[in-house]
């Protein structure tokens, strides 16, 4: 099994397995920061559209600018 992802394929949280509607960013893309809604694991990614509309509730975007 390959560890690479199809560009628009959502990833699964490595901590809890929840399906996350984000993909890994390419080298030249500006990513956003997200947290898994179930376990809190943090990811850098690009949002993707998924067939399951409920997947969008599986992540929370983190606004790092407001933390400072």
N, C-alpha and C positions, 0 to 999 in steps of 0.2 A: 504494500500500500504506500502510495506517495504522500509526502507531507505538504505538497504544493496544493493550492486551491485554484479552482476555476475562477476567473475574475469576479463574476457576480454570484458565486456560490456562498451562502451564509456559512459561518463557522459555528462550532459547538464550543461551549465554555469548557476549558480544560479542567476546571475544578468540580463542576456539578453536572456537566453534560447538556445544559439547557441550550436550545437552538438560538443563536444570536443573529439578528438580521444585519450583520456587518461583514465586510470582507477585509482581508489584509491589504494594506495600501501598497501600491507600487512605489518604486524608489522616487519617482518624480511627482508623487501626489501629496497634497497637504491632508494629513489625517485629522480626525477628531478623536476625543477621548471619551470612552464609555465605560460604564460599570454594569456587570451582570445584575439584574434585578433580584435574582434568587440568592446568590452567595457573595456578591460584592467584588468579584474579581475584576480587575481593571484591564481594558484593552484599548489599543490605538487602532482605529479602523475607518472604513468608508461605509456609510449606510447603503443597503441594497434593498430592492423590492423583493418580496417573497410571496409565494402563492398563499401562504397562511397569514392572514391579516393580524392574527393575535400575536405573531412573533414580535411585532413592534413594541409590545409591552415587556419584552424580556430584557431590554436594556434601558439605561438612564444615561443621558449625556452629562458629562462633567465639564463645567465651565471653570477652567483653571484660572482665568483672569480675575474672577470674583473672589478667589481664595487669598489674594494678596492686597 
